[in-house]
């Protein structure tokens, strides 16, 4: 482990911190517009977490580190947008945890010592009588790296070799990946210690257990008459502004809100014009003679087509129905078209016919490239395995023991049936140009493969073709025309009212995006809309944006609502409060009217007769589940019922949905409670809740 310590000392601590594309774009935009000379230290701070500033330089470094870690771990050349978004979300969450929990770790004295870390990474053992006795296994992540998935056996020797190998300067990038992983293990251990303390510190008391046992064991049966508050018309109650203001002041904390913005926007789609369509068609039509006469159809396509030549054998069903019959009844050199397909005008030239299998079943052994194995060594291993197989060795066993393809190594490397376009070209060429039983070594970007062709489908006639195509896309002139319309609209829309007047006059249907947060990246119907979100959080309500260029459309937005984190202003919740107060007043009126009418009633039957209502029954109702049949959740009613006596008739009770009058028919409250069992159930429930921390 001295090697690992040496690497840690050199590499420092790598912590994945990714805040969000928005903040990066904001700062980089300023750098491009104003130049680095005007950047102050404050402007380099793109976020603040519990008083800790997040610096853009640190952020940029961390996003590169994390992206590189993902690429190397999963053998990827590039990361797709979904993966990048996942990285940003996860690392932002991790950043917040590191800062917030880091203070707690320091205050509580929680740390991971060097000896503890070494034990976590390589495990621990003692020598007893000349025998090495394993006391602790390595961390699960490390153990998983060096465990044979077939046998489940952990290869400690391979682990030690890896640790020794990454000290080699040639594996500098792998050292970075290892340090990153090591720090994740440390962070995980710190969190484990902290939350163990939290979980063990929250335990129910004996009194908690007693109350829990009584509440969970008690039940009540009652008859009831119920009237919903909606039976009182709105015009029978009124709410004044002063009452709304008073309620707001008393209940402000109920109206906390998070940051949110709402916009209206118009879109000018960047679509090709009729002239653009005609130009694309003319280009292809006028190129037909030259395409026919060209010495090499492949070279002509690579020089003139919007898409390069694809070296593939096509079956009749692979081709467009428009040209399939023409091509398969033609001779090499024939050109079909022009025809329109998938947004492009095309010409297709027949190069040659061949008889090849439509599909192949093969198996392989993948020898991948790694820190311990360069390209030369990988090929040597693949060649050696081929020699063994040629001399009678079992392919299935070798695949299980040596293949890096976990998807099929345990089934002898069997890839099943596949068509030519399902595999990378060099692999497909070997399988489709060879014959059944052939064993070859093939190089791909994944490494070296020992490939055995198990069986080929009957050979069929296929065509090799070159396709010249011109996509129908908006020309510069079309782009300028659409942009001019957007400019004209923007010039007239200097404020929100004029923005609305402009889209009404132009008969443009506006679109809406409501209550989006500052860290969102995509608005409904608008991909790559981070720039719009950032704009919305930098401007005031009523502001109209400049034109946003979203590559395939131009967007102009107006900021229609601004919600700042904190207590919502009265105006934004006034209607909600008015509805609440009207409901309260209806309840009060309903309860008062019922109280007057049932003043002389002594039974629930009397109450039902006076009010002209049916009697309903509620049975075995518990406080833990205060559901009243055909009404809904009524915790106040059930709580009141559990406090009454058998046979007792209640006064009107204001519930969640209306006013009740109840009469108790049976109530069960356990006298002797099993406190030990109640305490266990309460602890178990708390444990399940705390496990989510």
C-alpha positions as CSV (number, residue, x, y, z in Angstrom):
1,X,0.0,0.0,0.0
2,X,3.0,2.3,0.0
3,X,2.4,2.7,-3.7
4,X,-1.1,3.9,-3.0
5,X,0.0,6.3,-0.4
6,X,2.6,7.7,-2.8
7,X,-0.1,8.2,-5.5
8,X,-2.4,9.9,-3.0
9,X,0.3,12.3,-1.9
10,X,1.0,13.3,-5.5
11,X,-2.6,13.4,-6.7
12,X,-4.3,15.2,-3.8
13,X,-7.9,14.8,-3.0
14,X,-10.3,14.5,-6.0
15,X,-13.9,15.3,-5.1
16,X,-16.5,15.3,-7.8
17,X,-18.1,18.7,-7.8
18,X,-20.5,19.4,-10.7
19,X,-23.0,22.3,-10.2
20,X,-24.9,22.6,-13.4
21,X,-24.4,23.6,-17.0
22,X,-26.2,26.9,-16.4
23,X,-23.6,28.3,-14.0
24,X,-20.8,27.3,-16.3
25,X,-22.5,28.8,-19.3
26,X,-23.1,32.0,-17.4
27,X,-19.5,32.5,-16.4
28,X,-18.0,31.4,-19.7
29,X,-20.4,33.8,-21.5
30,X,-19.0,36.7,-19.5
31,X,-15.5,35.6,-20.1
32,X,-16.1,35.7,-23.9
33,X,-17.9,39.0,-23.8
34,X,-15.7,40.9,-21.4
35,X,-12.4,39.1,-21.4
36,X,-10.6,37.5,-18.4
37,X,-9.0,40.8,-17.4
38,X,-12.2,42.1,-15.8
39,X,-13.0,39.0,-13.9
40,X,-12.8,39.6,-10.2
41,X,-12.6,37.0,-7.5
42,X,-16.3,37.5,-6.8
43,X,-17.3,36.9,-10.4
44,X,-15.5,33.6,-10.3
45,X,-17.9,32.4,-7.6
46,X,-20.8,30.7,-9.3
47,X,-22.6,29.3,-6.3
48,X,-22.7,29.4,-2.5
49,X,-23.4,26.5,-0.2
50,X,-23.8,27.3,3.5
51,X,-21.4,30.2,3.2
52,X,-18.8,28.3,1.0
53,X,-18.2,29.9,-2.4
54,X,-17.9,27.5,-5.4
55,X,-15.2,28.7,-7.8
56,X,-15.7,28.3,-11.6
57,X,-12.0,27.1,-12.0
58,X,-12.5,24.4,-9.5
59,X,-15.8,23.5,-11.0
60,X,-14.4,23.2,-14.5
61,X,-11.6,21.0,-13.3
62,X,-14.0,18.7,-11.4
63,X,-16.4,18.3,-14.4
64,X,-13.4,17.2,-16.5
65,X,-12.2,14.8,-13.9
66,X,-15.6,13.2,-13.4
67,X,-16.3,13.0,-17.2
68,X,-12.9,11.4,-17.7
69,X,-13.7,8.9,-14.9
70,X,-16.9,7.8,-16.5
71,X,-15.3,7.5,-19.9
72,X,-12.5,5.4,-18.7
73,X,-14.7,3.2,-16.4
74,X,-17.1,2.4,-19.2
75,X,-14.7,2.6,-22.1
76,X,-16.6,5.5,-23.8
77,X,-15.2,8.0,-26.3
78,X,-17.9,10.6,-25.5
79,X,-20.7,11.0,-23.0
80,X,-24.3,11.5,-24.2
81,X,-26.4,14.4,-23.0
82,X,-28.4,12.1,-20.6
83,X,-25.2,10.9,-18.9
84,X,-23.9,14.4,-18.6
85,X,-27.1,15.6,-17.0
86,X,-26.9,12.6,-14.6
87,X,-23.3,13.5,-13.7
88,X,-24.3,17.1,-13.0
89,X,-27.3,16.2,-10.8
90,X,-25.3,13.6,-8.9
91,X,-22.2,15.7,-8.3
92,X,-24.3,18.8,-7.3
93,X,-26.0,16.6,-4.7
94,X,-22.5,15.3,-3.6
95,X,-21.1,18.8,-3.4
96,X,-23.9,19.9,-1.1
97,X,-23.4,16.8,1.1
98,X,-19.7,17.2,1.3
99,X,-19.9,20.8,2.5
100,X,-22.9,20.4,4.8
101,X,-21.8,17.1,6.2
102,X,-18.1,18.1,6.2
103,X,-18.8,20.6,9.0
104,X,-20.7,17.9,11.0
105,X,-17.7,15.5,10.5
106,X,-15.3,18.1,11.8
107,X,-17.5,19.1,14.8
108,X,-18.1,15.5,15.8
109,X,-14.5,14.4,15.2
110,X,-15.4,11.9,12.5
111,X,-12.5,10.9,10.2
112,X,-10.9,8.0,8.4
113,X,-7.4,7.3,9.5
114,X,-4.7,6.2,7.1
115,X,-4.5,2.7,8.7
116,X,-8.3,2.4,8.4
117,X,-8.2,3.4,4.8
118,X,-5.5,0.9,4.0
119,X,-7.5,-1.8,5.7
120,X,-10.6,-0.8,3.7
121,X,-8.7,-0.9,0.4
122,X,-6.8,-4.2,0.8
123,X,-8.3,-5.9,3.8
124,X,-6.5,-7.0,6.8
125,X,-4.7,-10.2,7.8
126,X,-2.5,-11.6,10.5
127,X,0.2,-14.3,10.4
128,X,-0.5,-17.1,12.7
129,X,1.9,-20.1,12.8
130,X,3.1,-19.3,9.3
131,X,-0.5,-19.1,8.0
132,X,-1.9,-15.8,6.7
133,X,-5.3,-15.4,8.3
134,X,-7.7,-13.0,6.7
135,X,-9.3,-10.7,9.3
136,X,-11.1,-8.2,7.1
137,X,-12.0,-8.3,3.4
138,X,-11.3,-5.3,1.2
139,X,-14.1,-2.7,0.5
140,X,-16.9,-4.2,-1.6
141,X,-16.1,-2.0,-4.5
142,X,-12.5,-3.2,-4.5
143,X,-13.5,-6.8,-3.9
144,X,-15.9,-6.6,-6.8
145,X,-13.2,-5.4,-9.1
146,X,-11.1,-8.5,-8.5
147,X,-13.7,-11.2,-8.1
148,X,-14.3,-13.9,-10.7
149,X,-18.1,-13.5,-11.5
150,X,-18.3,-17.2,-12.4
151,X,-16.7,-18.7,-9.2
152,X,-17.2,-15.8,-6.9
153,X,-13.6,-16.1,-5.8
154,X,-11.7,-13.0,-4.9
155,X,-8.2,-12.7,-6.5
156,X,-6.0,-11.0,-4.0
157,X,-2.9,-11.5,-6.1
158,X,-4.5,-9.7,-9.0
159,X,-5.4,-6.8,-6.7
160,X,-1.9,-6.5,-5.5
161,X,-0.6,-6.6,-9.1
162,X,-3.0,-3.7,-10.0
163,X,-1.8,-1.6,-7.0
164,X,1.8,-2.1,-8.1
165,X,1.1,-1.4,-11.7
166,X,-0.5,2.0,-11.2
167,X,2.7,3.3,-9.7
168,X,4.1,3.2,-13.2
169,X,4.3,6.8,-14.7
170,X,2.9,5.4,-17.9
171,X,-0.4,4.9,-16.2
172,X,-0.9,8.5,-15.1
173,X,-4.5,8.6,-16.2
174,X,-5.3,5.4,-14.3
175,X,-3.7,6.9,-11.2
176,X,-6.2,9.7,-11.4
177,X,-9.1,7.3,-11.8
178,X,-7.9,5.3,-8.8
179,X,-7.5,8.4,-6.6
180,X,-11.0,9.5,-7.5
181,X,-12.4,6.1,-6.6
182,X,-10.5,6.0,-3.4
183,X,-11.9,9.4,-2.3
184,X,-15.4,8.1,-3.0
185,X,-14.7,5.2,-0.7
186,X,-13.5,7.6,2.0
187,X,-16.6,9.8,1.6
188,X,-18.8,6.8,1.9
189,X,-17.1,5.6,5.1
190,X,-17.5,9.1,6.6
191,X,-21.2,9.2,5.8
192,X,-21.7,5.7,7.2
193,X,-20.1,6.7,10.5
194,X,-22.2,9.9,10.7
195,X,-25.5,8.3,9.9
196,X,-24.8,5.4,12.2
197,X,-24.5,7.9,15.0
198,X,-27.7,9.6,14.0
199,X,-29.6,6.3,13.8
200,X,-28.3,5.1,17.1
201,X,-29.1,8.4,18.8
202,X,-32.8,8.3,17.9
203,X,-34.6,5.8,20.1
204,X,-38.2,5.7,21.5
205,X,-38.7,6.1,25.2
206,X,-40.8,3.9,27.4
207,X,-43.5,6.6,27.4
208,X,-43.4,6.7,23.6
209,X,-43.9,2.9,23.6
210,X,-46.9,3.2,26.0
211,X,-48.6,5.9,24.0
212,X,-47.9,4.0,20.8
213,X,-49.4,0.8,22.2
214,X,-52.5,2.5,23.4
215,X,-53.1,4.5,20.1
216,X,-52.4,1.5,17.8
217,X,-54.5,-0.9,19.9
218,X,-57.6,1.4,20.5
219,X,-60.5,1.3,18.1
220,X,-64.0,2.8,18.1
221,X,-67.4,2.1,16.4
222,X,-69.8,4.9,16.0
223,X,-72.9,6.0,14.2
224,X,-72.9,9.4,12.5
225,X,-74.9,12.0,10.6
226,X,-72.8,14.1,8.3
227,X,-73.3,17.2,6.2
228,X,-70.8,18.5,3.7
229,X,-69.8,22.2,3.9
230,X,-70.5,22.6,0.2
231,X,-74.2,22.5,1.0
232,X,-73.8,26.2,2.0
233,X,-73.8,28.4,-1.2
234,X,-70.9,30.9,-1.7
235,X,-73.3,33.9,-1.6
236,X,-74.2,33.1,2.1
237,X,-70.6,33.9,3.3
238,X,-68.3,36.8,2.6
239,X,-64.7,37.5,3.3
240,X,-63.2,41.0,3.7
241,X,-59.7,42.1,2.8
242,X,-58.9,42.7,6.4
243,X,-59.8,39.1,7.3
244,X,-57.6,37.9,4.5
245,X,-54.7,40.0,5.7
246,X,-55.1,38.9,9.3
247,X,-55.2,35.2,8.2
248,X,-52.1,35.7,6.1
249,X,-50.1,37.3,9.0
250,X,-51.1,34.4,11.3
251,X,-50.2,31.7,8.8
252,X,-47.3,33.1,6.8
253,X,-45.2,30.0,7.4
254,X,-47.8,27.9,5.5
255,X,-47.0,29.9,2.4
256,X,-43.3,29.2,2.0
257,X,-42.3,28.9,-1.7
258,X,-39.2,27.9,-3.6
259,X,-37.7,29.9,-6.5
260,X,-39.8,29.7,-9.6
261,X,-40.2,31.6,-12.9
262,X,-43.0,31.5,-15.5
263,X,-42.7,32.6,-19.1
264,X,-44.8,33.0,-22.3
265,X,-42.8,32.5,-25.5
266,X,-43.2,32.5,-29.2
267,X,-41.2,30.2,-31.6
268,X,-40.1,30.8,-35.1
269,X,-39.3,27.4,-36.4
270,X,-36.3,27.2,-38.8
271,X,-37.9,25.1,-41.6
272,X,-36.8,24.8,-45.2
273,X,-38.7,26.8,-47.8
274,X,-40.2,25.6,-51.0
275,X,-37.1,27.1,-52.8
276,X,-34.8,25.1,-50.5
277,X,-36.6,21.9,-51.4
278,X,-36.4,22.7,-55.1
279,X,-32.7,23.5,-54.9
280,X,-31.9,20.2,-53.2
281,X,-33.9,18.3,-55.8
282,X,-32.2,20.2,-58.6
283,X,-28.7,19.5,-57.2
284,X,-29.4,15.7,-57.1
285,X,-31.1,15.7,-60.5
286,X,-28.2,17.6,-62.1
287,X,-25.6,15.3,-60.5
288,X,-27.0,12.1,-62.0
289,X,-25.0,12.1,-65.2
290,X,-21.7,12.8,-63.4
291,X,-22.5,10.2,-60.8
292,X,-23.1,7.6,-63.5
293,X,-19.9,8.5,-65.3
294,X,-17.7,8.7,-62.2
295,X,-14.9,6.1,-62.1
296,X,-15.6,5.5,-58.4
297,X,-19.1,5.9,-57.0
298,X,-17.6,5.7,-53.5
299,X,-15.2,8.6,-54.1
300,X,-18.0,10.7,-55.8
301,X,-20.3,10.2,-52.7
302,X,-17.6,11.0,-50.2
303,X,-16.8,14.2,-52.1
304,X,-20.3,15.4,-53.0
305,X,-22.9,13.9,-50.6
306,X,-24.2,15.3,-47.4
307,X,-23.5,11.8,-45.8
308,X,-20.4,9.7,-46.4
309,X,-20.4,6.3,-48.1
310,X,-21.4,3.3,-45.9
311,X,-19.6,0.1,-46.8
312,X,-22.4,-2.5,-46.4
313,X,-24.2,-5.2,-48.3
314,X,-27.9,-4.4,-48.6
315,X,-30.7,-6.9,-49.0
316,X,-33.7,-6.0,-51.1
317,X,-35.7,-5.3,-47.9
318,X,-33.0,-2.9,-46.7
319,X,-33.6,-0.6,-49.6
320,X,-36.3,1.9,-50.1
321,X,-39.3,0.3,-51.8
322,X,-39.0,3.2,-54.3
323,X,-35.7,1.8,-55.8
324,X,-35.5,-1.8,-54.5
325,X,-36.8,-3.5,-57.6
326,X,-34.8,-1.2,-60.0
327,X,-31.5,-1.9,-58.2
328,X,-31.9,-5.7,-58.0
329,X,-32.8,-5.9,-61.7
330,X,-30.0,-3.7,-62.8
331,X,-26.3,-4.1,-63.6
332,X,-23.4,-2.5,-61.8
333,X,-23.1,1.2,-62.6
334,X,-26.9,1.8,-62.8
335,X,-28.1,4.9,-60.9
336,X,-31.7,5.0,-59.5
337,X,-33.4,8.3,-58.7
338,X,-33.8,11.0,-57.8
339,X,-36.2,10.0,-55.1
340,X,-37.1,11.6,-51.7
341,X,-36.6,9.7,-48.5
342,X,-36.2,10.8,-44.8
343,X,-35.8,14.4,-45.5
344,X,-33.3,14.1,-48.4
345,X,-33.3,13.8,-52.1
346,X,-31.2,10.8,-53.2
347,X,-29.5,9.0,-56.0
348,X,-28.4,5.3,-55.5
349,X,-25.7,3.7,-57.7
350,X,-25.2,0.0,-57.8
351,X,-21.6,-1.0,-57.3
352,X,-21.8,-4.8,-57.2
353,X,-23.8,-7.9,-56.2
354,X,-22.6,-10.6,-53.9
355,X,-23.9,-13.7,-52.3
356,X,-23.5,-13.5,-48.5
357,X,-25.3,-14.8,-45.5
358,X,-28.2,-12.7,-44.3
359,X,-27.2,-13.5,-40.7
360,X,-24.5,-15.3,-38.7
361,X,-24.3,-17.0,-35.4
362,X,-20.8,-16.7,-33.8
363,X,-19.1,-16.7,-30.5
364,X,-16.1,-14.8,-29.3
365,X,-13.5,-14.3,-26.6
366,X,-12.7,-10.6,-26.0
367,X,-9.2,-9.7,-24.8
368,X,-9.6,-6.0,-23.9
369,X,-7.0,-3.4,-23.4
370,X,-6.2,-2.3,-19.9
371,X,-3.6,-0.8,-17.5
372,X,-2.0,-4.2,-17.2
373,X,-2.4,-5.2,-20.9
374,X,-1.3,-3.1,-23.8
375,X,-2.3,-3.7,-27.5
376,X,0.7,-6.0,-28.2
377,X,0.1,-8.1,-25.1
378,X,-3.6,-8.4,-25.9
379,X,-2.9,-9.7,-29.4
380,X,-0.4,-12.2,-28.1
381,X,-3.0,-13.6,-25.7
382,X,-5.6,-13.7,-28.5
383,X,-3.2,-15.5,-30.8
384,X,-2.3,-18.0,-28.1
385,X,-5.9,-18.7,-27.4
386,X,-6.6,-19.3,-31.1
387,X,-3.7,-21.7,-31.2
388,X,-5.1,-23.6,-28.2
389,X,-8.5,-23.8,-29.9
390,X,-7.0,-25.0,-33.2
391,X,-5.3,-27.7,-31.2
392,X,-8.5,-28.9,-29.6
393,X,-9.0,-26.8,-26.5
394,X,-12.6,-26.1,-25.5
395,X,-13.8,-22.7,-26.7
396,X,-16.5,-22.4,-24.1
397,X,-14.1,-23.0,-21.2
398,X,-11.6,-20.5,-22.6
399,X,-14.3,-17.9,-23.1
400,X,-15.4,-18.3,-19.5
401,X,-11.9,-17.9,-18.1
402,X,-10.5,-15.2,-20.4
403,X,-13.2,-13.2,-22.1
404,X,-13.8,-9.6,-21.0
405,X,-17.4,-9.6,-22.3
406,X,-19.4,-10.2,-19.2
407,X,-22.6,-10.4,-21.3
408,X,-21.8,-13.7,-22.8
409,X,-18.6,-15.1,-21.3
410,X,-20.5,-17.6,-19.1
411,X,-22.3,-19.0,-22.1
412,X,-19.1,-19.6,-24.1
413,X,-19.0,-16.2,-25.7
414,X,-22.2,-17.0,-27.7
415,X,-23.4,-13.8,-29.5
416,X,-26.5,-15.5,-31.0
417,X,-27.7,-14.6,-34.5
418,X,-26.9,-11.1,-35.8
419,X,-27.0,-9.2,-39.1
420,X,-24.1,-7.4,-40.7
421,X,-25.1,-4.0,-39.5
422,X,-25.2,-5.1,-35.8
423,X,-21.4,-5.4,-35.5
424,X,-18.5,-3.1,-36.1
425,X,-17.1,-3.4,-39.6
426,X,-14.0,-5.5,-39.0
427,X,-15.9,-7.9,-36.8
428,X,-18.8,-8.2,-39.3
429,X,-16.3,-8.6,-42.2
430,X,-14.7,-11.6,-40.5
431,X,-18.1,-13.2,-39.8
432,X,-19.8,-12.6,-43.1
433,X,-16.9,-13.2,-45.5
434,X,-15.6,-16.3,-43.8
435,X,-17.2,-19.7,-43.6
436,X,-18.8,-21.9,-41.0
437,X,-16.2,-23.2,-38.5
438,X,-13.6,-20.5,-39.2
439,X,-11.6,-19.2,-36.2
440,X,-9.9,-15.9,-36.6
441,X,-8.4,-13.1,-34.5
442,X,-10.1,-9.7,-35.2
443,X,-9.1,-6.2,-33.9
444,X,-11.8,-3.7,-33.0
445,X,-11.9,-0.6,-30.8
446,X,-12.9,-2.9,-27.9
447,X,-9.7,-5.0,-28.1
448,X,-8.8,-8.3,-29.8
449,X,-11.5,-11.0,-30.4
450,X,-11.0,-14.7,-31.0
451,X,-14.0,-15.3,-33.3
452,X,-15.6,-18.6,-34.2
453,X,-18.3,-18.7,-36.9
454,X,-20.8,-21.3,-35.6
455,X,-23.3,-21.2,-38.4
456,X,-24.3,-19.0,-41.3
457,X,-27.7,-18.6,-42.8
458,X,-28.1,-19.5,-46.5
459,X,-26.4,-17.1,-48.8
460,X,-28.6,-14.5,-50.5
461,X,-28.1,-11.9,-53.2
462,X,-27.1,-8.6,-51.7
463,X,-26.2,-5.3,-53.3
464,X,-23.3,-2.9,-52.4
465,X,-24.5,0.6,-53.2
466,X,-23.3,4.2,-53.0
467,X,-26.0,6.8,-52.0
468,X,-25.6,10.4,-53.0
469,X,-28.0,12.6,-51.0
470,X,-28.7,16.2,-50.4
471,X,-30.7,17.0,-47.2
472,X,-33.5,19.5,-47.5
473,X,-32.5,22.1,-44.9
474,X,-33.0,25.8,-44.5
475,X,-30.7,27.9,-46.7
476,X,-28.9,31.0,-45.4
477,X,-31.5,33.1,-47.2
478,X,-34.4,31.2,-45.5
479,X,-32.6,31.5,-42.2
480,X,-32.3,35.2,-42.7
481,X,-35.9,35.6,-43.7
482,X,-37.1,33.8,-40.6
483,X,-34.7,35.7,-38.4
484,X,-35.9,39.0,-39.8
485,X,-39.5,38.1,-38.8
486,X,-38.2,37.3,-35.3
487,X,-36.3,40.6,-35.2
488,X,-39.4,42.5,-36.2
489,X,-41.5,40.8,-33.6
490,X,-38.9,41.5,-30.9
491,X,-38.7,45.2,-31.9
492,X,-42.4,45.6,-31.3
493,X,-42.5,43.7,-28.0
494,X,-40.8,46.1,-25.6
495,X,-42.9,45.0,-22.7
496,X,-45.3,42.2,-21.7
497,X,-48.5,43.9,-22.9
498,X,-46.9,44.7,-26.3
499,X,-45.5,41.2,-26.5
500,X,-49.0,39.8,-26.2
501,X,-50.4,42.3,-28.6
502,X,-47.7,41.3,-31.1
503,X,-48.4,37.6,-31.1
504,X,-52.2,38.2,-31.3
505,X,-51.7,40.6,-34.3
506,X,-49.4,38.0,-36.0
507,X,-51.8,35.2,-35.1
508,X,-49.0,33.3,-33.4
509,X,-50.0,30.8,-30.7
510,X,-47.9,31.4,-27.6
511,X,-46.4,28.6,-25.5
512,X,-46.0,28.5,-21.8
513,X,-43.5,27.2,-19.2
514,X,-44.5,27.7,-15.6
515,X,-42.7,27.5,-12.2
516,X,-39.4,26.2,-13.4
517,X,-36.5,26.2,-11.0
518,X,-33.0,27.8,-11.4
519,X,-31.2,24.5,-11.9
520,X,-33.4,23.1,-14.6
521,X,-31.9,22.5,-18.0
522,X,-34.8,21.8,-20.3
523,X,-38.2,23.5,-20.6
524,X,-41.2,21.6,-22.0
525,X,-40.9,21.6,-25.8
526,X,-37.5,23.4,-25.8
527,X,-34.4,21.3,-25.7
528,X,-31.1,23.1,-24.9
529,X,-33.1,25.8,-23.1
530,X,-30.7,26.5,-20.3
531,X,-29.9,30.0,-21.7
532,X,-33.6,30.9,-21.5
533,X,-33.8,29.7,-17.9
534,X,-30.7,31.7,-16.9
535,X,-32.2,34.8,-18.6
536,X,-35.5,34.4,-16.6
537,X,-33.5,34.4,-13.3
538,X,-31.6,37.6,-14.2
539,X,-34.5,39.8,-15.2
540,X,-37.7,41.3,-13.6
541,X,-41.3,40.3,-14.2
542,X,-42.7,41.8,-17.4
543,X,-39.3,41.8,-19.2
544,X,-39.1,40.6,-22.8
545,X,-36.0,38.8,-23.9
546,X,-33.8,39.2,-27.0
547,X,-33.9,36.5,-29.6
548,X,-32.6,33.1,-28.4
549,X,-31.0,31.0,-31.2
550,X,-31.7,27.3,-30.4
551,X,-30.2,26.0,-33.6
552,X,-33.4,24.9,-35.2
553,X,-35.7,27.7,-34.0
554,X,-35.7,31.3,-32.8
555,X,-37.4,32.0,-29.4
556,X,-38.6,35.2,-27.8
557,X,-39.8,35.0,-24.2
558,X,-41.6,37.2,-21.8
559,X,-41.3,36.8,-18.0
560,X,-44.8,36.6,-16.6
561,X,-44.3,35.5,-13.0
562,X,-41.5,35.6,-10.5
563,X,-41.5,33.6,-7.3
564,X,-38.6,34.2,-4.9
565,X,-37.7,31.7,-2.2
566,X,-39.3,32.6,1.1
567,X,-42.8,33.6,2.0
568,X,-45.1,34.1,-0.9
569,X,-46.5,37.7,-1.2
570,X,-50.1,38.2,-0.2
571,X,-51.3,38.9,-3.7
572,X,-50.2,35.6,-5.0
573,X,-52.0,33.6,-2.3
574,X,-55.0,35.9,-1.8
575,X,-57.4,33.7,-3.8
576,X,-56.3,30.6,-1.9
577,X,-56.8,32.3,1.5
578,X,-60.2,33.5,0.5
579,X,-61.2,30.0,-0.4
580,X,-59.9,28.7,2.9
581,X,-61.8,31.4,4.9
582,X,-65.0,30.8,3.0
583,X,-64.7,27.1,3.9
584,X,-64.2,28.0,7.6
585,X,-67.2,30.3,7.6
586,X,-69.4,27.7,6.0
587,X,-68.2,25.1,8.6
588,X,-69.0,27.6,11.4
589,X,-72.4,28.4,10.0
590,X,-73.2,24.7,9.4
591,X,-72.1,23.7,12.9
592,X,-74.1,26.6,14.4
593,X,-77.3,25.7,12.5
594,X,-77.0,22.0,13.4
595,X,-76.4,22.8,17.0
596,X,-79.6,24.9,17.2
597,X,-81.6,22.2,15.4
598,X,-80.5,19.3,17.5
599,X,-80.6,21.0,20.9
600,X,-83.3,18.7,22.2
601,X,-82.0,15.5,20.6
602,X,-80.7,12.7,22.8
603,X,-80.0,10.0,20.2
604,X,-78.4,9.8,16.8
605,X,-81.9,8.8,15.5
606,X,-83.3,12.0,16.8
607,X,-80.5,14.0,15.0
608,X,-81.1,12.2,11.7
609,X,-84.8,12.9,11.9
610,X,-84.4,16.6,12.7
611,X,-81.8,17.1,10.0
612,X,-83.4,14.8,7.4
613,X,-80.3,12.7,7.0
614,X,-79.4,9.1,6.9
615,X,-77.4,7.4,9.7
616,X,-74.1,6.0,8.6
617,X,-71.8,3.6,10.5
618,X,-68.0,3.6,11.1
619,X,-66.5,0.4,12.6
620,X,-63.1,-0.5,14.0
621,X,-61.7,3.0,13.2
622,X,-58.2,3.6,14.6
623,X,-56.3,6.8,15.0
624,X,-53.5,5.3,13.0
625,X,-55.9,5.2,10.0
626,X,-58.7,7.7,10.6
627,X,-60.7,6.9,7.5
628,X,-64.4,7.2,7.7
629,X,-66.4,5.2,5.2
630,X,-67.7,7.2,2.2
631,X,-66.3,10.4,3.6
632,X,-62.5,10.3,3.7
633,X,-59.8,11.0,6.2
634,X,-61.2,12.6,9.4
635,X,-58.5,12.7,12.1
636,X,-60.3,15.3,14.3
637,X,-63.5,13.2,14.3
638,X,-61.8,10.0,15.1
639,X,-59.7,11.6,17.8
640,X,-62.8,13.0,19.4
641,X,-64.6,9.6,19.1
642,X,-61.7,7.9,20.9
643,X,-62.1,10.3,23.8
644,X,-65.8,9.7,24.3
645,X,-67.7,7.1,26.3
646,X,-70.0,4.3,25.1
647,X,-73.4,5.6,24.2
648,X,-72.4,9.3,24.3
649,X,-73.9,11.6,21.7
650,X,-71.5,14.4,20.5
651,X,-72.1,18.0,19.8
652,X,-71.5,19.0,16.2
653,X,-67.8,18.2,15.3
654,X,-66.1,20.2,12.5
655,X,-64.1,17.8,10.4
656,X,-62.0,18.1,7.3
657,X,-64.9,17.8,4.9
658,X,-68.0,18.8,6.8
659,X,-69.8,18.7,10.2
660,X,-70.5,15.5,12.1
661,X,-72.7,14.4,14.9
662,X,-71.6,11.0,16.3
663,X,-72.8,8.5,18.9
664,X,-70.4,5.9,20.2
665,X,-71.6,2.3,20.0
666,X,-68.4,0.6,21.1
667,X,-65.0,1.7,22.1
668,X,-62.0,-0.6,22.8
669,X,-58.9,0.7,24.7
670,X,-56.5,-2.0,25.7
671,X,-55.9,-2.1,29.5
672,X,-52.8,-4.4,29.4
673,X,-50.4,-3.4,26.7
674,X,-47.3,-5.4,25.6
675,X,-44.8,-2.6,26.0
676,X,-41.9,-4.7,24.8
677,X,-43.7,-5.6,21.6
678,X,-44.8,-2.0,21.1
679,X,-41.3,-0.7,21.7
680,X,-39.9,-3.2,19.2
681,X,-42.5,-2.2,16.5
682,X,-41.8,1.5,17.2
683,X,-38.0,0.9,16.9
684,X,-38.5,-1.1,13.7
685,X,-40.6,1.6,12.2
686,X,-38.0,4.3,13.1
687,X,-35.2,2.1,11.8
688,X,-37.0,1.8,8.4
689,X,-37.4,5.6,8.3
690,X,-33.9,6.3,9.3
691,X,-32.5,3.9,6.8
692,X,-33.5,6.3,4.1
693,X,-31.1,8.9,5.6
